[in-house]
């Protein structure tokens, strides 16, 4: 008669199974340790930090300045043209694999990428009086290819409309800067995935602090003047209760109370948009 194996012979005991898992883990760790910086390791690092944010931070600190005028942040394009770090930063943007990133990582990456590639486009045509001078009526600058990322030709318009706006985060409009006077002030620090919510709130608050280009409240005449960005992208704020509801958390308590109360039916007008380059004076 044929002897049948017992259950313990077919399935390993918990102790034996644990030993096997431990041996496998040690083997894999040893292989990784001795394999050197191969392609897998490089890809993992690129996924976790596709852009060298400390490098970007140093560039922003060295080549931009806070300005006590309508622009808010001015960019020294002349000095950036001479920066040996700039090419390295733009190369990182182009080599990244944003499709492999989690949502907040994608948003942070694409905001930083938009701002970097906008500056890079200006640098390639500098000096110019306005970023719109780089394009034409029939082929606007927003449709020009500024990078090839993951095999796809990317324009600034594509980043804004086909990527960032589709992520349902309207605060991105306070963070992406098209190198113009009426844009929100360029953040002098990069955006980080692990602090994204706080950084977007800060960007909104800094932008809306300007009564020259973001929001001006005239209680006496029951009027509000807003950035044209809130007109162009009004639909993006509907999921947050509309433009005024989305603005309220980022202004003073007094203004927020008015916007949520009697200001809800105020007459809204929009600032003219100044496309002059946000260059050093």
DRENKE-878087 format. One record per residue (C-alpha): residue number from 1; x, y, z. Coordinates in steps of 0.001 Angstrom, whole numbers, plus 500000, padded with zeros to 6 digits. Example, Ala and Ser with C-alpha at 12.3 -4.5 7.8 and 13.67 -1.06 7.14 Angstrom:
2
DOTOR    k      px      py      pz
DOTOR    1  512300  495500  507800
DOTOR    2  513670  498940  507140
//
This chain:
281
DOTOR    k      px      py      pz
DOTOR    1  500000  500000  500000
DOTOR    2  501277  503417  499056
DOTOR    3  501992  505701  502001
DOTOR    4  500419  509184  501659
DOTOR    5  502367  512175  502905
DOTOR    6  501096  513805  506025
DOTOR    7  499817  517428  506021
DOTOR    8  502983  518618  507765
DOTOR    9  505088  517143  504965
DOTOR   10  503062  518870  502245
DOTOR   11  502853  522317  503854
DOTOR   12  505874  523648  505749
DOTOR   13  505468  524357  509431
DOTOR   14  505147  528040  510490
DOTOR   15  508676  527908  511919
DOTOR   16  510122  526444  508695
DOTOR   17  508163  528935  506573
DOTOR   18  509470  531862  508644
DOTOR   19  513047  530630  508259
DOTOR   20  512620  530383  504491
DOTOR   21  511234  533935  504279
DOTOR   22  514086  535233  506400
DOTOR   23  516650  533464  504194
DOTOR   24  515039  534926  501057
DOTOR   25  515083  538450  502538
DOTOR   26  518761  538149  503501
DOTOR   27  519615  536858  500021
DOTOR   28  517803  539738  498286
DOTOR   29  519423  542302  500582
DOTOR   30  522850  540861  499831
DOTOR   31  522229  540958  496079
DOTOR   32  521083  544590  496229
DOTOR   33  524029  545601  498409
DOTOR   34  526637  544107  496084
DOTOR   35  524999  544873  492748
DOTOR   36  526012  548565  492757
DOTOR   37  523910  551477  491440
DOTOR   38  522121  549575  488666
DOTOR   39  519108  550682  486580
DOTOR   40  516514  549520  489139
DOTOR   41  518005  551657  491900
DOTOR   42  518242  554691  489604
DOTOR   43  514593  554310  488602
DOTOR   44  513480  554063  492218
DOTOR   45  515325  557250  493159
DOTOR   46  513876  559051  490137
DOTOR   47  510366  558028  491155
DOTOR   48  510770  559223  494740
DOTOR   49  512456  562539  493867
DOTOR   50  512203  563244  490121
DOTOR   51  513497  566796  490629
DOTOR   52  516366  567737  492939
DOTOR   53  514303  570076  495113
DOTOR   54  517255  571379  497180
DOTOR   55  518958  572324  493894
DOTOR   56  515794  574053  492675
DOTOR   57  515530  575854  496022
DOTOR   58  519097  577167  495713
DOTOR   59  518426  578393  492187
DOTOR   60  515264  580194  493280
DOTOR   61  517052  581769  496226
DOTOR   62  519967  582930  494090
DOTOR   63  518132  584134  490986
DOTOR   64  514828  585546  492248
DOTOR   65  513927  588235  494747
DOTOR   66  510827  589298  496628
DOTOR   67  509568  592586  495230
DOTOR   68  507394  595157  496999
DOTOR   69  505414  595813  493840
DOTOR   70  502569  594252  491871
DOTOR   71  504809  591444  490566
DOTOR   72  505632  590038  494002
DOTOR   73  508592  587926  492839
DOTOR   74  511024  589000  490147
DOTOR   75  513269  586608  488224
DOTOR   76  516827  587468  487209
DOTOR   77  516788  585860  483771
DOTOR   78  520116  587448  482887
DOTOR   79  521932  585665  485723
DOTOR   80  520036  582427  485164
DOTOR   81  521351  582256  481611
DOTOR   82  524826  581911  483150
DOTOR   83  523861  579304  485760
DOTOR   84  525656  575967  485396
DOTOR   85  522924  574290  487480
DOTOR   86  520010  575256  485269
DOTOR   87  520629  572693  482532
DOTOR   88  520913  569948  485147
DOTOR   89  517549  570962  486656
DOTOR   90  515706  571020  483328
DOTOR   91  517233  567642  482426
DOTOR   92  515767  566175  485600
DOTOR   93  512330  567472  484616
DOTOR   94  512584  565796  481222
DOTOR   95  513874  562465  482590
DOTOR   96  511193  562117  485253
DOTOR   97  508429  559485  485194
DOTOR   98  505468  561352  486700
DOTOR   99  502981  558658  485664
DOTOR  100  504505  556446  488362
DOTOR  101  503984  559003  491140
DOTOR  102  501204  559173  493706
DOTOR  103  498668  562017  493376
DOTOR  104  500347  564633  495581
DOTOR  105  503733  563735  494115
DOTOR  106  502314  564249  490610
DOTOR  107  500788  567611  491499
DOTOR  108  504000  568850  493120
DOTOR  109  506093  567555  490222
DOTOR  110  503909  569177  487536
DOTOR  111  503689  572531  489357
DOTOR  112  507481  572633  489675
DOTOR  113  507864  571410  486099
DOTOR  114  505513  574107  484777
DOTOR  115  507419  576868  486551
DOTOR  116  510826  575505  485527
DOTOR  117  509853  574983  481895
DOTOR  118  508238  578425  481711
DOTOR  119  511450  580052  482907
DOTOR  120  513445  577837  480548
DOTOR  121  511312  578895  477588
DOTOR  122  511871  582557  478426
DOTOR  123  515618  581950  478774
DOTOR  124  515767  580399  475307
DOTOR  125  514301  583599  473808
DOTOR  126  515598  586184  476250
DOTOR  127  515428  589140  476134
DOTOR  128  511683  589442  475541
DOTOR  129  509167  591918  476914
DOTOR  130  506456  589303  477356
DOTOR  131  506236  585527  477219
DOTOR  132  503480  585930  474635
DOTOR  133  506027  587439  472250
DOTOR  134  507556  583964  471945
DOTOR  135  504406  582767  470200
DOTOR  136  502063  584265  467636
DOTOR  137  498335  584732  467091
DOTOR  138  498140  581528  465055
DOTOR  139  500582  579521  467218
DOTOR  140  500472  580853  470789
DOTOR  141  503330  580233  473169
DOTOR  142  501166  577919  475298
DOTOR  143  501107  575384  472441
DOTOR  144  504867  575260  471888
DOTOR  145  506652  572063  472883
DOTOR  146  508783  572773  475943
DOTOR  147  509854  569204  476797
DOTOR  148  509441  565550  475944
DOTOR  149  508465  563623  479070
DOTOR  150  507844  559872  479059
DOTOR  151  507880  559957  475267
DOTOR  152  505196  562673  474958
DOTOR  153  505789  566187  473643
DOTOR  154  504641  568579  476354
DOTOR  155  503548  572219  476127
DOTOR  156  502725  574614  478955
DOTOR  157  499093  574518  477875
DOTOR  158  499091  570719  478038
DOTOR  159  500505  570729  481577
DOTOR  160  497903  573228  482730
DOTOR  161  494769  572004  480953
DOTOR  162  495309  568292  480372
DOTOR  163  497218  567380  483539
DOTOR  164  496924  569777  486476
DOTOR  165  493353  571002  485960
DOTOR  166  492126  567425  485634
DOTOR  167  493454  566608  489112
DOTOR  168  490653  568686  490696
DOTOR  169  492903  570972  492717
DOTOR  170  491960  574588  491902
DOTOR  171  494686  576000  494158
DOTOR  172  497164  575122  491401
DOTOR  173  496167  578446  489811
DOTOR  174  497979  580216  492658
DOTOR  175  501092  578097  492130
DOTOR  176  501782  577922  488394
DOTOR  177  503320  581123  487084
DOTOR  178  503499  582123  483413
DOTOR  179  506301  584669  483900
DOTOR  180  503991  587677  483791
DOTOR  181  503266  590656  486018
DOTOR  182  499637  589720  486684
DOTOR  183  500435  586093  487492
DOTOR  184  500492  585015  491125
DOTOR  185  503927  585653  492653
DOTOR  186  506377  582878  491816
DOTOR  187  507058  580843  494960
DOTOR  188  510705  581239  495968
DOTOR  189  510693  577668  497272
DOTOR  190  509720  574485  495388
DOTOR  191  506504  572587  496045
DOTOR  192  506849  569335  498017
DOTOR  193  504484  566358  497958
DOTOR  194  504601  565879  501726
DOTOR  195  503725  569524  502436
DOTOR  196  501571  570221  499389
DOTOR  197  498348  571212  501158
DOTOR  198  500112  573773  503356
DOTOR  199  502184  575121  500450
DOTOR  200  499145  575558  498196
DOTOR  201  497319  577369  500995
DOTOR  202  500333  579663  501388
DOTOR  203  500416  580322  497636
DOTOR  204  496720  581267  497684
DOTOR  205  497173  583518  500723
DOTOR  206  500210  585327  499261
DOTOR  207  498470  585837  495924
DOTOR  208  495206  587073  497443
DOTOR  209  497076  589537  499648
DOTOR  210  497506  591713  496545
DOTOR  211  494731  594252  496036
DOTOR  212  496396  595270  492758
DOTOR  213  495958  592028  490853
DOTOR  214  494201  589345  492947
DOTOR  215  491244  590704  494928
DOTOR  216  490021  594175  495843
DOTOR  217  486826  594499  497900
DOTOR  218  484745  597668  497695
DOTOR  219  482103  597285  500411
DOTOR  220  480701  600778  499927
DOTOR  221  479727  600044  496329
DOTOR  222  479157  596326  496874
DOTOR  223  481782  595382  494303
DOTOR  224  484648  592922  494051
DOTOR  225  487484  593064  491567
DOTOR  226  489279  589776  490936
DOTOR  227  492164  588412  488916
DOTOR  228  491100  587424  485414
DOTOR  229  492331  583931  486307
DOTOR  230  489147  583478  488366
DOTOR  231  487136  584368  485259
DOTOR  232  489070  582132  482854
DOTOR  233  489003  579113  485184
DOTOR  234  485770  579697  487077
DOTOR  235  484590  576144  486464
DOTOR  236  487608  574744  488334
DOTOR  237  486284  576271  491575
DOTOR  238  482732  574886  491344
DOTOR  239  483662  571766  493277
DOTOR  240  484678  574103  496149
DOTOR  241  481398  576011  496137
DOTOR  242  482426  578594  493565
DOTOR  243  485142  581224  493350
DOTOR  244  484141  583313  496378
DOTOR  245  483766  580263  498619
DOTOR  246  487170  578999  497477
DOTOR  247  488766  582383  498143
DOTOR  248  487272  582954  501594
DOTOR  249  489577  580642  503608
DOTOR  250  492633  582486  502286
DOTOR  251  491771  586111  503065
DOTOR  252  491423  588002  506361
DOTOR  253  488673  586927  508731
DOTOR  254  486844  590206  508120
DOTOR  255  486922  589793  504349
DOTOR  256  486004  586109  504588
DOTOR  257  482944  586928  506696
DOTOR  258  481829  589544  504160
DOTOR  259  482399  587207  501185
DOTOR  260  480345  584478  502861
DOTOR  261  477611  586952  503795
DOTOR  262  476470  590086  501991
DOTOR  263  479324  589842  499497
DOTOR  264  477898  586710  497905
DOTOR  265  475799  588788  495493
DOTOR  266  478303  591605  494979
DOTOR  267  479074  592805  491464
DOTOR  268  482264  591175  490187
DOTOR  269  484686  592798  487802
DOTOR  270  488145  591608  486704
DOTOR  271  491552  593265  486606
DOTOR  272  493140  593814  483206
DOTOR  273  495893  591227  482743
DOTOR  274  499415  592597  482441
DOTOR  275  501586  590191  480431
DOTOR  276  504825  592135  480954
DOTOR  277  507696  589814  481886
DOTOR  278  508381  589367  485613
DOTOR  279  512026  590267  485014
DOTOR  280  514357  592209  487310
DOTOR  281  513832  595909  486819
//
